[in-house]
C-alpha cells in the first residue's frame, strides 16, 4: 500500500545553500522518524512558496542519495496570510504501516501548519 508522508520546514533567507540544507534536514528527520527504506519510496513532490527561488529542493534529495527516486518540484499556491519561506514535501511511500503510524514532520515555523500534530506529540522535533 502507498501512504503519503508530509513535512515542511521554513528558512530565514532565499539562499541556495540554506534551501538545500533545510530540505536535507527535513528529509533526514522524516527518514529517521518513519524508518524509511529508500527503495520503498515511490515518488516525492516538493513545493516552495513563491519567495523562494534560488534552488530546487529536489537537488537536496539527490545529494543525500535519492538518485533513483522520481522527484517533482512546484510552486506553492499564493494564499493571503500563508506562511512564507516554506518548503513542503509529500513522499509517496510503499508500506504496511497504518495511516496513524505515519509520522509527519513539521520543523521550525512550519509547525504552525499542523498544530493538531503537535497536540499528538508528532512533528515537533524542536528545530
Buried (B, 14 or more C-beta within 10 A) or exposed (E): EEBEBBBBBBBEEBBBEBBBBBBBBBBBBBBEBBEBEEEEBEEBBBBBBEEBEBBBBBBBBEEBEBEEBEBEBEEBEEEEEEBEBBBBBBBBBEBEBEEEEBBBBBBBBBBEBBEEBEEEEBBBBEB
